[in-house]
Structures are given as C-alpha cells and as structure tokens.
Amino acid sequence: MNAAPIGKPVRMRVGVPAVLAFGSNLGDRAATIRSAVDALRTEPGIDIQSVSRLYETPALKPDGIDDEAPAYLNAVALVRTLLEPLGLLAAVNEVEDRLGRVRDEHWGDRTIDIDIVDFDGIVSDDDPRIVLPHPRAHERAFVLVPWLEVDPNARLAGRGTVAELAARATDPVRLWEERS
C-alpha cells in the first residue's frame, strides 16, 4: 500500500469566486456563447465551475426594449480565478475580441458580450475600467435568472439575494430551446 508522504501541507491555490454573464444577438448566438465559454476554459487562472442554460431576451437599449433589434441569448458562468479583477477583465476582453466583438455603439448589437457581474463580493467603483458588482446586474433578469439557476443561494454584494432581485426584475426572459 502506497501512503502519501508526510511533511509540510501543500497549499493549493483555488482562487476566488466570480460571476460572468454572456450575451449575444448577432450570428450563431448559441455557438458564440459556447465558444466564449470554451475559450475561457483554456485561459490560465480561470476555472469554469458551472454554466447555466441559455435564455432568450429582447434587446435592451438605453430607451428600453427594442423589438426591432435581434433578440439576445444569455448565460451565466460561475468561475474561480487566480486573476485580479483587471486581469479577469483583460482575459474576457481578449476572448470577446477573438470572437469578433466590435465596440462601435454603447449598448449596440454584438456578437458577444462578457460582463464581470460579481468578483468575490467586492464593491468598488475606484477604477473607471471596472465597476463591481456590475452596475445594472441587480435589475437585469437576463443576468439574474441564469445566475439563480447555477447558484440558488447567490447574493449580489450590496443588493441582496439573487432570488429576491430576480423576482423584482421586469425584463422578459425565457429559457431558450435549440431548434434542430
């Protein structure tokens, strides 16, 4: 029988929890979100723990729902990361760029959008490049509903439980079923 060697305990780095939200309303939306998740699985310092199913929502613009714009598919992933918030932001922006993200119009149609919704419960607006938690996550069903699916006990820092927030959110969200 082989026994483990006795000695100093080994410190394993497991990282901190973060929540990523994915959205796509151009091209093959489902394939693009799956490609984004797969790309993040290969990024050093990021461990995807679970991914929600896909949800479909109408496009939301600054003036409200835009029924003329293509609908979005959305998903949420729970991750553990060894990266700092800006390092995680750089990694998700790189994945967006590789998948054809164009940043011409604020809240415009896009092939992929990956937002850091929560990073280890940090509340911060010290850096203009990243606000934590994501500023509108608490009111967006397209973030809250998939998040609730993968973590029924989730809390959004400074806002409360994701279940309570999802119950108050008003944007329409429905589970998306891939058509064959």
C-alpha positions as CSV (number, residue, x, y, z in Angstrom):
1,M,0.0,0.0,0.0
2,N,1.4,3.4,-1.0
3,A,0.9,6.1,1.5
4,A,1.1,9.8,0.9
5,P,4.4,11.3,2.1
6,I,4.3,13.0,5.5
7,G,5.6,16.6,5.5
8,K,4.5,20.1,5.1
9,P,1.0,20.6,3.9
10,V,0.7,21.7,0.3
11,R,-1.1,25.0,-0.3
12,M,-3.4,24.7,-3.2
13,R,-4.4,27.9,-5.0
14,V,-8.1,27.7,-5.8
15,G,-8.8,31.3,-6.5
16,V,-11.8,33.5,-5.7
17,P,-15.3,33.2,-7.0
18,A,-16.6,35.4,-9.8
19,V,-19.7,35.5,-11.9
20,L,-19.6,36.1,-15.7
21,A,-22.6,37.0,-17.8
22,F,-22.6,36.2,-21.6
23,G,-24.8,37.8,-24.2
24,S,-25.0,37.5,-28.0
25,N,-27.5,38.8,-30.5
26,L,-25.6,38.6,-33.8
27,G,-24.7,35.5,-35.8
28,D,-24.9,32.0,-34.4
29,R,-25.6,33.2,-30.9
30,A,-25.5,29.8,-29.1
31,A,-22.3,28.8,-30.8
32,T,-20.7,32.1,-30.0
33,I,-21.5,31.8,-26.3
34,R,-20.3,28.2,-26.2
35,S,-17.1,29.3,-28.0
36,A,-16.6,32.1,-25.4
37,V,-17.0,29.6,-22.5
38,D,-14.7,27.1,-24.2
39,A,-12.1,29.9,-24.7
40,L,-12.2,30.9,-21.1
41,R,-11.7,27.3,-20.0
42,T,-8.3,27.5,-21.6
43,E,-7.3,30.8,-20.0
44,P,-4.7,30.4,-17.3
45,G,-6.0,31.3,-13.9
46,I,-9.7,30.8,-14.8
47,D,-11.6,27.7,-13.8
48,I,-15.2,27.5,-15.0
49,Q,-17.2,25.8,-12.3
50,S,-20.7,25.8,-13.9
51,V,-22.6,27.3,-16.8
52,S,-26.3,28.0,-17.0
53,R,-28.6,27.0,-19.8
54,L,-29.2,29.6,-22.5
55,Y,-32.0,32.2,-22.1
56,E,-33.5,34.4,-24.7
57,T,-34.4,38.1,-24.2
58,P,-35.3,41.0,-26.3
59,A,-32.6,43.6,-27.0
60,L,-32.4,46.2,-24.2
61,K,-31.3,49.7,-25.3
62,P,-31.0,52.9,-23.2
63,D,-34.6,53.8,-24.0
64,G,-35.9,50.3,-23.2
65,I,-36.7,47.2,-25.1
66,D,-36.0,47.3,-28.8
67,D,-38.2,44.8,-30.6
68,E,-36.6,45.8,-33.9
69,A,-33.1,44.6,-32.8
70,P,-32.2,40.9,-32.9
71,A,-33.0,39.0,-29.6
72,Y,-30.2,38.1,-27.3
73,L,-29.2,34.7,-25.9
74,N,-27.7,35.0,-22.4
75,A,-26.0,32.7,-20.0
76,V,-24.1,32.9,-16.7
77,A,-20.9,31.1,-15.6
78,L,-19.6,30.7,-12.1
79,V,-15.8,30.7,-12.1
80,R,-12.9,30.6,-9.7
81,T,-10.0,32.7,-10.7
82,L,-6.4,33.4,-9.6
83,L,-6.6,36.7,-11.5
84,E,-7.2,40.1,-10.1
85,P,-10.3,41.9,-11.3
86,L,-8.5,43.8,-14.1
87,G,-6.7,40.6,-15.1
88,L,-10.0,38.9,-15.5
89,L,-11.4,41.8,-17.4
90,A,-8.4,41.7,-19.8
91,A,-9.0,37.9,-20.3
92,V,-12.7,38.3,-21.1
93,N,-12.0,41.3,-23.4
94,E,-9.4,39.2,-25.3
95,V,-12.0,36.4,-25.8
96,E,-14.6,39.0,-27.0
97,D,-12.0,40.4,-29.5
98,R,-11.2,36.9,-30.8
99,L,-14.9,36.3,-31.3
100,G,-15.4,39.4,-33.3
101,R,-16.7,41.9,-30.7
102,V,-17.0,45.4,-32.1
103,R,-17.4,48.3,-29.8
104,D,-18.8,51.0,-32.1
105,E,-22.1,51.7,-30.2
106,H,-22.7,51.7,-26.5
107,W,-25.5,49.1,-25.8
108,G,-25.3,48.1,-29.5
109,D,-25.9,44.8,-31.2
110,R,-23.0,42.4,-30.7
111,T,-21.6,39.0,-31.5
112,I,-20.5,38.6,-27.8
113,D,-20.6,40.5,-24.6
114,I,-19.0,39.1,-21.4
115,D,-19.5,41.1,-18.2
116,I,-18.0,40.5,-14.8
117,V,-21.1,40.6,-12.7
118,D,-19.5,39.8,-9.3
119,F,-15.9,39.3,-8.2
120,D,-15.5,37.8,-4.7
121,G,-18.3,40.1,-3.4
122,I,-16.1,43.2,-3.9
123,V,-18.0,46.5,-4.1
124,S,-15.8,49.1,-5.9
125,D,-16.0,51.9,-8.4
126,D,-12.4,53.1,-7.8
127,D,-11.3,52.3,-11.4
128,P,-13.3,53.5,-14.4
129,R,-12.5,50.4,-16.3
130,I,-14.4,48.1,-13.9
131,V,-17.3,48.7,-11.5
132,L,-18.1,45.9,-9.1
133,P,-20.6,44.5,-8.9
134,H,-21.7,45.2,-12.5
135,P,-23.8,48.4,-12.1
136,R,-27.1,47.2,-13.6
137,A,-26.9,43.5,-12.8
138,H,-29.3,43.9,-9.9
139,E,-32.2,44.9,-12.2
140,R,-31.5,42.6,-15.2
141,A,-33.5,39.4,-15.3
142,F,-31.3,38.2,-18.2
143,V,-28.4,38.1,-15.7
144,L,-30.3,37.1,-12.5
145,V,-32.4,34.2,-13.9
146,P,-29.5,32.2,-15.3
147,W,-27.4,33.1,-12.2
148,L,-30.1,31.8,-9.9
149,E,-30.2,28.5,-12.0
150,V,-26.5,27.8,-11.3
151,D,-26.5,29.2,-7.7
152,P,-29.9,29.2,-5.9
153,N,-28.3,30.8,-2.8
154,A,-26.4,33.5,-4.6
155,R,-26.1,37.0,-3.2
156,L,-25.2,40.2,-5.1
157,A,-22.9,42.3,-3.0
158,G,-24.7,45.4,-1.6
159,R,-28.0,44.4,-3.2
160,G,-29.3,41.2,-1.6
161,T,-30.2,37.7,-2.7
162,V,-30.3,37.0,-6.4
163,A,-33.7,35.3,-5.9
164,E,-35.2,38.5,-4.5
165,L,-33.7,40.6,-7.2
166,A,-34.8,38.2,-10.0
167,A,-38.4,38.3,-8.6
168,R,-38.4,42.2,-9.0
169,A,-36.7,42.3,-12.4
170,T,-39.1,43.2,-15.2
171,D,-37.3,42.4,-18.4
172,P,-38.8,39.3,-20.2
173,V,-36.6,36.2,-20.1
174,R,-37.4,32.7,-21.4
175,L,-35.5,29.5,-21.5
176,W,-34.2,29.0,-25.0
177,E,-34.5,25.7,-26.7
178,E,-32.2,25.0,-29.6
179,R,-34.1,24.2,-32.7
180,S,-32.8,21.3,-34.8
